[in-house]
Amino acid sequence: MSEAVAAGGAPAHRAGVAPGSATKYVFIDSPELTAADLALRAYEIAPGVQIKETCFGLMINGPEDEVERLVAGIRELDPDRIFVKDRGFPPGDERRCRANLGGARPGFYGHENEMRLVRYISSGLRALRDPKKADLLRAKPKENDEPLSVERLSAIIEES
């Protein structure tokens, strides 16, 4: 323990994380791209950045400027379906790695829940870019707001 930490001060940087480095999650929910596609493109953009393919996309770690450049490059592939989130620990960190803790990594269930929502966010982002198409997708207004009578229901059944 450093003297600053022992005296109640904050450490100069997080344990296991080099100053100036960043770790980010890249989530993908695209019918056209897989995590493997993203990983290949990521290696082309920033070969010096640590890239780990996951079930939901990528985890990337490296110098902050390189990570930001990489994120910008891969988001160009499908900007409405690729989402980025900061992570506080680098890949393999003993405090968070499920190889050491067993079971699902803390926070995985949060990612799982978020992934259920991103398709709605993606749809909204696409609708903002093409509002006329979004208007076409709206539900057709009902012609008659009155409830269906028993007689009309019987007639429909007999017709079919």
C-alpha positions as CSV (number, residue, x, y, z in Angstrom):
1,M,0.0,0.0,0.0
2,S,1.3,3.4,-0.9
3,E,1.8,6.1,1.7
4,A,-0.9,8.2,0.1
5,V,-3.4,5.4,0.3
6,A,-2.4,4.6,3.9
7,A,-2.9,8.3,4.8
8,G,-6.4,8.1,3.5
9,G,-5.7,9.6,0.1
10,A,-6.7,8.1,-3.2
11,P,-4.4,5.9,-5.2
12,A,-2.7,7.4,-8.2
13,H,-4.5,5.0,-10.4
14,R,-6.6,1.8,-10.2
15,A,-4.8,-1.3,-9.3
16,G,-4.0,-3.3,-12.4
17,V,-4.9,-0.5,-14.8
18,A,-2.2,1.6,-16.3
19,P,-2.7,5.4,-16.3
20,G,-4.1,6.6,-19.6
21,S,-5.7,3.3,-20.5
22,A,-9.3,2.6,-21.1
23,T,-11.5,-0.5,-21.2
24,K,-14.8,-0.6,-23.0
25,Y,-17.5,-3.0,-23.9
26,V,-18.8,-3.0,-27.4
27,F,-22.3,-4.5,-27.7
28,I,-23.7,-5.5,-31.1
29,D,-27.3,-6.4,-32.0
30,S,-27.1,-6.6,-35.8
31,P,-28.4,-9.2,-38.2
32,E,-25.6,-8.3,-40.6
33,L,-22.5,-8.4,-38.2
34,T,-21.2,-10.8,-35.6
35,A,-18.8,-10.3,-32.8
36,A,-16.2,-12.1,-34.9
37,D,-16.7,-9.6,-37.8
38,L,-16.2,-6.8,-35.3
39,A,-13.1,-8.4,-33.9
40,L,-11.5,-8.8,-37.3
41,R,-12.2,-5.1,-38.2
42,A,-10.9,-4.0,-34.7
43,Y,-7.6,-5.8,-35.3
44,E,-7.3,-3.9,-38.6
45,I,-8.0,-0.5,-37.1
46,A,-5.9,-0.8,-33.9
47,P,-3.5,-3.8,-33.8
48,G,-2.0,-2.6,-30.5
49,V,-5.2,-2.7,-28.5
50,Q,-6.2,-5.8,-26.5
51,I,-9.4,-7.2,-28.0
52,K,-11.5,-9.9,-26.5
53,E,-14.5,-11.4,-28.3
54,T,-17.4,-12.1,-26.1
55,C,-20.9,-13.4,-26.5
56,F,-22.4,-9.9,-26.8
57,G,-19.6,-8.2,-28.8
58,L,-16.1,-7.2,-27.7
59,M,-14.2,-6.0,-24.7
60,I,-11.3,-3.7,-25.7
61,N,-8.5,-2.4,-23.6
62,G,-5.5,-0.1,-24.4
63,P,-4.3,3.4,-24.5
64,E,-7.3,5.8,-24.3
65,D,-6.7,7.5,-27.6
66,E,-6.3,4.2,-29.5
67,V,-9.5,2.8,-27.8
68,E,-11.5,5.9,-28.8
69,R,-10.2,5.7,-32.4
70,L,-11.1,2.0,-32.5
71,V,-14.6,2.6,-31.1
72,A,-15.2,5.3,-33.7
73,G,-14.0,3.0,-36.5
74,I,-16.1,0.0,-35.7
75,R,-19.2,2.0,-34.9
76,E,-19.1,3.2,-38.6
77,L,-20.0,-0.4,-39.6
78,D,-23.5,-0.2,-38.1
79,P,-23.9,2.9,-36.0
80,D,-27.5,2.1,-35.0
81,R,-26.8,-1.3,-33.7
82,I,-23.3,-1.0,-32.1
83,F,-23.3,0.3,-28.5
84,V,-20.3,1.2,-26.3
85,K,-20.0,1.2,-22.6
86,D,-17.1,2.0,-20.2
87,R,-15.8,-0.9,-18.0
88,G,-13.8,-0.2,-14.8
89,F,-11.6,-3.3,-15.0
90,P,-9.3,-4.6,-17.8
91,P,-10.0,-8.1,-19.2
92,G,-8.8,-10.9,-16.9
93,D,-8.7,-8.7,-13.8
94,E,-8.9,-11.0,-10.8
95,R,-11.5,-8.9,-9.1
96,R,-14.0,-9.4,-11.9
97,C,-12.8,-12.4,-14.0
98,R,-15.3,-15.3,-13.7
99,A,-12.4,-17.7,-14.0
100,N,-11.5,-16.7,-10.5
101,L,-14.9,-16.0,-9.1
102,G,-16.9,-18.8,-10.7
103,G,-20.3,-18.5,-12.3
104,A,-21.4,-15.5,-14.3
105,R,-19.3,-12.3,-14.0
106,P,-20.9,-9.7,-11.8
107,G,-22.7,-7.4,-14.1
108,F,-23.5,-10.0,-16.8
109,Y,-27.1,-10.0,-15.9
110,G,-27.2,-6.3,-16.3
111,H,-25.7,-6.7,-19.8
112,E,-28.3,-9.4,-20.6
113,N,-31.1,-7.1,-19.6
114,E,-29.7,-4.1,-21.6
115,M,-29.3,-6.3,-24.7
116,R,-33.1,-6.9,-24.6
117,L,-33.6,-3.1,-24.9
118,V,-31.1,-2.1,-27.5
119,R,-33.2,-3.3,-30.4
120,Y,-35.8,-0.7,-29.4
121,I,-33.1,2.0,-29.2
122,S,-31.8,0.9,-32.6
123,S,-35.3,1.2,-34.1
124,G,-35.6,4.7,-32.7
125,L,-32.3,5.8,-34.0
126,R,-33.2,4.5,-37.5
127,A,-36.6,6.2,-37.3
128,L,-34.9,9.5,-36.5
129,R,-32.8,9.3,-39.7
130,D,-35.8,8.4,-42.0
131,P,-38.9,9.9,-40.5
132,K,-41.1,9.2,-43.6
133,K,-40.4,5.5,-43.4
134,A,-41.1,5.6,-39.6
135,D,-44.5,7.2,-40.3
136,L,-45.4,4.3,-42.7
137,L,-44.7,1.8,-40.0
138,R,-47.2,3.4,-37.6
139,A,-50.4,1.4,-36.9
140,K,-53.3,2.1,-39.2
141,P,-56.0,4.1,-37.4
142,K,-59.0,2.0,-36.5
143,E,-62.0,2.7,-38.7
144,N,-64.5,1.9,-35.9
145,D,-63.8,2.3,-32.2
146,E,-67.0,0.6,-31.2
147,P,-66.7,-2.9,-29.8
148,L,-67.6,-5.8,-32.0
149,S,-71.2,-7.0,-31.6
150,V,-72.1,-10.6,-31.1
151,E,-74.1,-10.5,-34.4
152,R,-71.1,-9.1,-36.4
153,L,-68.8,-11.7,-34.8
154,S,-71.2,-14.5,-35.8
155,A,-71.3,-13.2,-39.3
156,I,-67.5,-13.0,-39.6
157,I,-67.3,-16.6,-38.4
158,E,-69.9,-17.9,-40.8
159,E,-68.1,-16.1,-43.7
160,S,-64.9,-17.9,-43.1
